[in-house]
């Protein structure tokens, strides 16, 4: 690519630190909410409003951030988002009222949503085809690492007076480090240079990139021009199936499964958060190693197939070992003493180690925890959506379950682990990698933001409909419905999502321009079968 040696490490730091900031901001509320509740006397509704304010900022960024990214550039958008994040962290750290807390969380939501889009696009444009998959997927690994880091800091600061101020303030550290890396990197690459050496051999007219770039309006996303409608179908299909497979809600059930196999009290929540978080990190690292070898399409197909099997397995097991669910955000905000902070085994699980779900910008969805103790306390909530009532067991599990029931419980646990792993090496990192590749550079920011807004909206819809769906068809059938949706997603990926590994962004653009949207579109593509040739043009003396 002709870049200086430090380019790849700096790009890796931008991607990793961006994901770290995203994951930390999403999960930090789990440890900060209880001391905030005690200091400000927050009611359940006020807690939901505070947690949900992050969604408001994120939605605003996904709706308008694309224009900022396309107009001012990817690098400037990331730097601007870091400034907004610093302002939000300052507002949170110095807050003396609920209004300042909501303002700070909204600013943080806007910043991490804008940064997540700009980071993926910026890194994908700056590096070559062989490194693009690894470096964009590194953002996903950063998200999970940020979530685990927030749990560690929440635990360490739990007994510190005013510790919640420090929890929010530390979010600025990775943002500052990312900004320092960005100051050394170029603003971006000249995409026109990447297109000049591509000359189509069959069909259509050559795009004269050297004479001027095409201009796209937002409405072009839904038109036939350059197969933009097909690209938008691929993008929206991926983000919607990512959420419609029920990934945030399935993980809400994780602590109940851990409880059923014998883990009691706080240990259930710790395993449901840290244990599954570690599994997600390992699976994401595996995806980073495979995404440029096996390809994006192969990881999506394998991940979606395993998700379908595992979530259906949980549904079938729950037929034999039913576990009831019930709302837990019902009561008193100040019923807990100051001594009961994160890490205290006497603290209701829903508040001690609750890891809130996020989007798959993943697109991480850590586990929320619940127990029968949580019924008298508000749940920490979902940072991407207003909190839904937590799941709780109907009663304590038998002390010595029959061998058959124990086997079913462990089967459900294995299915949960498989489900988490499958998402983390499939939909989790690959959806956002594909979105950063398939659109022309002139509209990439707006297109990415448009798809991202559907991701947030679908997350909201799925989370809020979970308990209603359970009430209508039962928990087991709900999981089986998610399994059926994963099967439909598998068909969508097979038919419509092309392979993009080993191709430059210019080559991917031509692939979409030359191919329309029949059922054969998604069949395995090889670089050798693409209808263009690379030539070298010597400069005139």
C-alpha positions in Angstrom: 0.0 0.0 0.0 3.1 2.2 0.2 2.3 3.5 3.7 4.9 4.0 6.4 5.4 1.2 8.9 3.6 2.8 11.8 0.3 2.9 9.9 -1.0 -0.5 10.8 -0.3 -0.3 14.6 -1.8 3.2 14.7 -4.9 2.0 12.8 -5.1 -0.9 15.2 -5.0 1.4 18.2 -7.7 3.6 16.7 -10.0 0.6 16.2 -9.2 -1.0 19.6 -9.5 2.2 21.6 -12.7 3.2 19.8 -14.3 -0.1 20.8 -12.9 0.2 24.3 -14.6 3.5 24.8 -17.9 2.2 23.3 -18.0 -0.8 25.6 -16.9 1.0 28.7 -19.6 3.7 28.3 -22.3 1.2 27.7 -21.5 -1.0 30.7 -20.3 1.6 33.3 -23.9 2.4 34.3 -24.2 -1.1 35.8 -21.9 -0.1 38.7 -22.8 3.6 38.9 -26.6 3.3 39.0 -27.0 2.1 42.6 -24.8 4.8 44.1 -26.6 7.4 41.9 -29.9 6.0 43.2 -28.8 6.5 46.7 -27.2 9.9 46.2 -30.1 11.4 44.2 -33.0 9.4 45.5 -33.9 8.3 42.0 -37.2 6.5 41.4 -37.6 3.6 39.1 -38.9 5.8 36.3 -36.0 8.3 36.8 -33.5 5.4 36.6 -35.0 4.2 33.3 -34.9 7.7 32.0 -31.2 8.1 32.9 -30.3 4.7 31.4 -32.4 5.3 28.3 -30.9 8.7 27.7 -27.9 7.0 26.1 -30.3 5.6 23.5 -31.6 9.1 22.7 -28.1 10.4 22.0 -27.2 7.3 20.0 -30.3 7.6 17.8 -29.6 11.2 17.1 -26.1 10.3 16.0 -27.3 7.5 13.8 -29.8 9.7 12.1 -27.6 12.8 11.5 -24.1 11.5 12.0 -23.8 10.1 8.5 -23.9 13.6 7.0 -21.2 14.7 9.4 -19.0 11.8 8.4 -19.4 12.4 4.7 -19.2 16.2 4.9 -16.3 16.7 7.3 -14.4 13.4 6.9 -14.0 10.3 9.0 -11.0 11.6 11.0 -12.7 14.8 11.9 -15.9 13.0 12.9 -14.0 10.8 15.3 -12.1 13.7 16.8 -15.3 15.7 17.2 -17.1 12.7 18.8 -14.2 12.5 21.3 -14.7 16.1 22.2 -18.4 15.5 22.8 -17.5 12.5 24.9 -15.1 14.5 27.0 -17.9 17.1 27.5 -20.3 14.4 28.5 -17.9 12.8 30.9 -17.3 16.2 32.5 -21.0 16.7 32.9 -21.4 13.3 34.5 -18.4 13.7 36.8 -19.5 17.1 38.1 -23.3 16.5 38.0 -25.3 17.8 40.9 -28.8 16.9 39.5 -30.6 14.4 37.4 -30.8 16.9 34.5 -26.9 17.1 34.3 -26.7 13.3 34.4 -29.2 12.9 31.6 -27.4 15.5 29.5 -24.0 13.8 30.1 -25.4 10.3 29.2 -27.1 11.7 26.1 -23.8 13.3 25.0 -21.9 10.1 25.6 -24.5 8.2 23.6 -24.2 10.6 20.7 -20.4 10.4 20.8 -20.0 6.6 20.9 -22.6 6.1 18.2 -20.9 8.6 15.9 -17.4 7.3 16.7 -18.4 3.7 16.1 -19.6 4.5 12.6 -16.7 6.7 11.7 -14.0 4.3 13.1 -15.2 1.3 11.1 -15.3 3.4 7.9 -12.0 5.2 8.5 -10.0 2.0 9.2 -11.6 0.1 6.3 -10.6 2.9 3.9 -7.1 3.4 5.2 -5.8 -0.2 5.1 -5.4 -2.8 2.4 -7.7 -5.7 1.7 -5.5 -8.2 3.6 -5.6 -6.2 6.8 -9.1 -4.7 6.6 -11.0 -7.6 8.1 -8.7 -8.0 11.1 -8.5 -4.3 12.0 -12.3 -3.5 11.6 -13.0 -6.7 13.7 -10.6 -5.4 16.3 -13.3 -2.8 17.1 -15.6 -5.5 18.3 -12.9 -7.0 20.5 -12.4 -3.5 22.0 -16.1 -3.3 22.9 -16.1 -6.5 24.9 -12.8 -5.6 26.6 -14.2 -2.2 27.5 -17.2 -3.9 29.1 -15.0 -6.2 31.2 -12.8 -3.2 32.1 -15.8 -1.3 33.3 -16.8 -4.2 35.6 -13.3 -4.2 37.1 -13.3 -0.4 37.7 -16.8 -0.5 39.1 -15.8 -3.2 41.6 -12.6 -1.3 42.6 -14.4 2.0 43.0 -17.5 0.6 44.7 -16.4 1.6 48.3 -14.9 5.0 47.3 -17.0 7.9 48.3 -18.4 9.5 45.1 -16.9 6.6 43.2 -19.5 6.9 40.5 -17.9 10.2 39.4 -14.6 8.4 38.8 -16.4 5.6 37.0 -17.8 8.1 34.5 -14.6 10.1 34.3 -12.4 7.2 33.3 -14.3 6.9 30.0 -12.2 9.9 28.8 -8.9 8.0 29.0 -9.2 5.7 25.9 -10.8 8.6 24.0 -7.8 10.8 24.6 -5.4 8.1 23.6 -7.4 7.5 20.4 -7.3 11.2 19.6 -3.5 11.2 20.0 -3.2 8.3 17.5 -5.5 10.1 15.0 -3.3 13.2 15.0 -0.5 11.1 13.5 -2.6 9.4 10.9 -3.7 10.9 7.5 -7.2 12.2 7.0 -7.9 9.3 4.6 -7.1 7.9 1.3 -7.9 9.3 -2.1 -10.5 6.8 -3.3 -10.2 8.1 -6.8 -6.7 6.8 -7.0 -7.8 3.3 -6.1 -10.3 3.4 -9.0 -8.1 4.7 -11.8 -6.4 1.4 -12.5 -9.7 -0.5 -12.8 -11.0 -0.9 -16.3 -14.1 -3.1 -16.9 -13.8 -5.8 -19.5 -17.4 -6.7 -20.0 -20.7 -4.9 -20.1 -21.7 -1.4 -19.1 -19.8 1.9 -19.4 -16.6 2.6 -17.6 -17.0 4.9 -14.7 -14.8 7.8 -15.3 -13.5 8.2 -11.8 -10.5 10.2 -12.9 -12.7 12.9 -14.4 -14.8 13.4 -11.3 -16.5 11.4 -8.6 -20.2 10.6 -8.9 -22.5 12.4 -6.5 -25.1 10.6 -4.5 -28.2 11.8 -2.6 -29.7 10.0 0.3 -32.6 8.9 -1.8 -30.1 7.1 -4.1 -29.9 4.4 -1.4 -33.3 3.2 -2.6 -32.8 3.5 -6.4 -31.4 1.2 -9.0 -28.4 3.4 -9.7 -25.2 1.4 -9.2 -27.3 -1.2 -7.5 -27.7 1.0 -4.5 -31.0 -0.6 -3.6 -29.3 -4.0 -3.5 -26.6 -2.8 -1.3 -29.1 -1.2 1.1 -31.0 -4.5 1.2 -27.9 -6.4 2.2 -27.1 -3.8 4.9 -30.5 -3.6 6.4 -30.9 -7.4 6.2 -27.8 -7.9 8.2 -28.5 -5.4 11.0 -32.2 -6.5 11.3 -31.4 -10.3 11.4 -28.7 -9.5 13.9 -31.4 -8.2 16.3 -34.4 -10.3 15.3 -32.6 -13.4 16.3 -33.3 -12.2 19.9 -29.7 -11.9 20.9 -30.2 -9.2 23.6 -33.2 -11.1 25.1 -31.6 -14.5 25.0 -28.7 -13.2 27.1 -31.2 -11.7 29.6 -32.0 -15.4 30.4 -28.3 -16.3 31.0 -28.3 -15.7 34.8 -31.3 -18.0 35.2 -29.5 -20.7 33.3 -26.4 -20.3 35.5 -28.6 -20.4 38.6 -30.2 -23.6 37.4 -26.9 -25.5 37.1 -26.0 -24.8 40.7 -24.5 -21.3 40.9 -26.3 -19.3 43.6 -26.5 -15.6 44.6 -23.8 -13.3 43.4 -21.8 -16.0 41.7 -24.5 -16.5 39.1 -24.3 -12.8 38.1 -20.5 -12.9 38.1 -20.4 -15.9 35.8 -23.1 -14.5 33.6 -21.2 -11.3 33.0 -17.5 -12.1 33.3 -17.7 -15.7 32.2 -19.8 -15.0 29.1 -17.8 -11.8 28.5 -14.6 -13.9 28.3 -16.3 -16.3 25.9 -17.2 -13.3 23.7 -13.7 -12.0 23.7 -12.3 -15.4 22.7 -14.8 -15.8 19.9 -14.1 -12.3 18.6 -10.4 -13.0 18.6 -11.1 -16.2 16.6 -13.2 -14.2 14.1 -10.3 -11.7 13.7 -8.0 -14.6 12.7 -10.5 -16.2 10.3 -12.3 -13.2 8.7 -9.6 -12.7 6.0 -9.0 -16.4 5.6 -12.4 -18.1 5.6 -14.2 -14.9 4.5 -17.0 -12.8 5.8 -19.7 -14.9 4.2 -18.4 -18.1 5.7 -18.4 -16.7 9.2 -21.9 -15.2 8.8 -23.3 -18.6 7.6 -21.5 -20.6 10.3 -22.4 -18.2 13.1 -26.1 -17.9 12.1 -26.4 -21.7 11.8 -25.0 -22.2 15.2 -27.2 -19.5 16.6 -30.3 -21.2 15.2 -29.3 -24.6 16.7 -28.3 -23.3 20.1 -31.2 -21.0 20.7 -33.6 -23.7 19.6 -31.8 -26.0 22.0 -32.5 -23.6 24.9 -36.2 -23.5 23.8 -36.5 -27.3 23.8 -34.8 -27.7 27.1 -37.1 -25.1 28.7 -40.0 -27.3 27.7 -38.7 -29.9 30.1 -37.3 -27.6 32.7 -39.7 -24.6 32.8 -38.5 -21.4 34.5 -40.9 -18.5 35.0 -40.2 -14.9 34.4 -41.5 -11.8 36.2 -40.9 -8.1 36.4 -38.4 -6.8 38.9 -38.4 -3.0 38.5 -41.2 -2.3 40.9 -40.1 -0.9 44.1 -38.2 1.3 46.5 -35.2 3.3 45.3 -33.7 3.8 48.7 -34.1 0.4 50.3 -30.5 -0.6 50.0 -27.8 0.5 52.4 -24.6 2.2 51.3 -22.6 -0.9 52.2 -24.3 -2.9 49.5 -22.3 -1.9 46.5 -21.1 -3.9 43.5 -19.2 -6.9 44.7 -21.3 -7.4 47.9 -22.9 -10.8 47.7 -25.9 -9.5 49.6 -26.7 -7.0 46.9 -29.5 -7.9 44.6 -28.0 -9.5 41.6 -29.9 -7.2 39.2 -27.9 -4.3 40.6 -24.5 -5.8 41.6 -23.0 -7.2 38.4 -25.5 -6.4 35.8 -23.9 -6.0 32.4 -26.2 -4.1 30.1 -26.8 -5.1 26.5 -25.4 -3.0 23.7 -25.8 -2.9 19.9 -23.6 -5.0 17.7 -21.5 -2.2 16.8 -22.1 -4.3 17.8 -22.7 -5.0 18.4 -21.9 -6.6 22.0 -24.8 -7.7 24.1 -23.5 -8.6 27.5 -25.7 -10.4 29.9 -28.2 -8.9 32.3 -28.6 -10.8 35.5 -31.6 -11.4 37.8 -32.6 -13.4 40.8 -35.5 -13.6 43.1 -33.7 -11.1 45.3 -34.0 -8.4 42.6 -37.8 -8.2 42.8 -37.7 -5.4 45.2 -35.2 -3.2 43.4 -34.9 -1.5 40.0 -32.8 -3.2 37.4 -29.8 -1.3 36.1 -31.4 -1.2 32.7 -30.3 -1.5 29.1 -28.1 1.4 28.0 -29.3 1.2 24.5 -33.0 0.9 25.3 -35.3 1.7 28.3 -34.9 -1.2 30.6 -37.2 -4.2 30.3 -38.1 -6.1 33.5 -35.5 -8.6 34.4 -36.1 -12.3 34.4 -36.3 -14.2 37.6 -36.7 -17.7 38.7 -40.0 -18.7 40.1 -38.4 -20.1 43.2 -35.2 -21.7 44.4 -33.9 -24.6 42.4 -33.9 -28.0 44.1 -30.8 -28.6 46.2 -30.2 -32.0 44.6 -31.8 -32.1 41.1 -32.3 -35.4 39.5 -29.5 -36.5 37.1 -31.8 -36.0 34.1 -32.7 -32.5 35.1 -29.1 -31.7 35.9 -28.2 -32.9 32.4 -30.8 -30.7 30.8 -29.6 -27.7 32.8 -26.0 -28.2 31.7 -27.3 -28.7 28.1 -29.0 -25.3 28.3 -25.7 -23.8 29.6 -23.7 -25.3 26.7 -26.3 -23.9 24.3 -26.0 -20.5 25.8 -22.2 -20.6 25.4 -22.5 -21.7 21.8 -25.0 -19.0 21.1 -22.7 -16.3 22.6 -19.7 -17.6 20.7 -21.6 -17.9 17.4 -22.8 -14.3 17.6 -19.4 -13.1 18.5 -17.6 -14.6 15.5 -20.5 -14.0 13.1 -23.0 -11.2 13.2 -21.1 -9.3 15.9 -17.9 -8.2 14.0 -18.8 -9.1 10.4 -22.0 -7.1 10.0 -20.2 -3.8 10.6 -17.2 -4.9 8.5 -19.5 -5.6 5.5 -21.3 -2.3 6.0 -18.0 -0.5 5.8 -17.2 -2.1 2.5 -20.2 -2.3 0.3 -21.1 1.4 -0.3 -19.4 3.9 -2.5 -17.1 6.3 -0.6 -19.2 9.4 -1.5 -22.3 8.1 0.5 -20.6 5.5 2.8 -21.1 7.6 6.0 -24.8 8.3 5.4 -25.5 4.7 4.3 -23.7 3.3 7.3 -25.6 5.6 9.7 -29.0 4.8 8.0 -28.4 1.0 8.7 -27.1 1.8 12.2 -30.3 3.6 13.0 -32.3 0.5 12.2 -30.0 -1.5 14.4 -30.8 0.7 17.4 -34.5 0.8 16.6 -34.7 -3.0 16.2 -32.8 -3.5 19.5 -35.4 -1.2 21.2 -38.4 -3.1 19.6 -37.0 -6.6 20.4 -36.2 -5.7 24.0 -39.5 -4.0 24.7 -41.6 -6.8 23.1 -39.8 -9.6 25.0 -42.1 -10.0 28.0 -45.2 -9.4 25.9 -44.1 -12.2 23.5 -43.5 -14.5 26.5 -46.9 -13.8 27.8 -48.5 -14.5 24.4 -46.7 -17.7 23.4 -44.5 -18.8 26.3 -40.8 -18.7 26.9 -40.0 -21.9 25.1 -41.8 -20.9 21.9 -40.2 -17.5 22.1 -36.8 -19.1 21.9 -37.9 -21.4 19.1 -39.2 -18.3 17.2 -35.8 -16.8 17.5 -34.4 -20.0 16.1 -36.7 -19.8 13.2 -35.7 -16.2 12.5 -32.0 -17.3 12.6 -32.9 -19.9 9.9 -34.4 -17.2 7.8 -31.3 -15.1 8.3 -29.2 -18.0 7.2 -31.2 -18.1 3.9 -30.8 -14.4 3.5 -27.1 -14.5 3.9 -26.8 -17.4 1.5 -28.8 -15.7 -1.2 -27.9 -12.1 -1.0 -24.6 -11.4 0.9 -21.5 -11.6 -1.4 -18.0 -12.5 -0.4 -15.7 -9.5 -0.1 -12.5 -10.9 1.3 -9.3 -10.1 -0.4 -10.9 -7.3 -2.5 -10.2 -3.6 -2.5 -13.1 -1.2 -1.8 -13.0 -0.2 -5.5 -13.3 -3.9 -6.5 -16.2 -4.5 -4.2 -17.9 -1.4 -5.6 -17.5 -2.8 -9.2 -18.8 -6.2 -8.1 -22.0 -4.6 -6.9 -22.3 -2.4 -10.0 -21.9 -5.3 -12.4 -24.2 -7.7 -10.5 -27.9 -7.2 -9.8 -30.0 -8.9 -7.2 -31.0 -12.3 -8.3 -30.9 -15.3 -6.0 -27.5 -16.2 -7.4 -26.0 -13.0 -6.1 -24.8 -14.4 -2.9 -23.1 -17.4 -4.2 -19.4 -17.8 -3.5 -17.4 -15.2 -5.3 -13.8 -15.5 -6.3 -11.6 -12.6 -7.0 -10.5 -14.3 -10.2 -14.1 -14.2 -11.5 -14.6 -10.5 -11.2 -14.9 -8.8 -14.6 -12.1 -6.3 -14.5 -8.3 -6.2 -14.8 -5.7 -4.2 -13.0 -3.2 -2.3 -15.2 -0.4 0.0 -14.6 -0.1 3.4 -16.3 3.3 5.0 -16.4 3.4 8.7 -15.8 4.4 10.9 -18.7 8.1 12.1 -18.5 
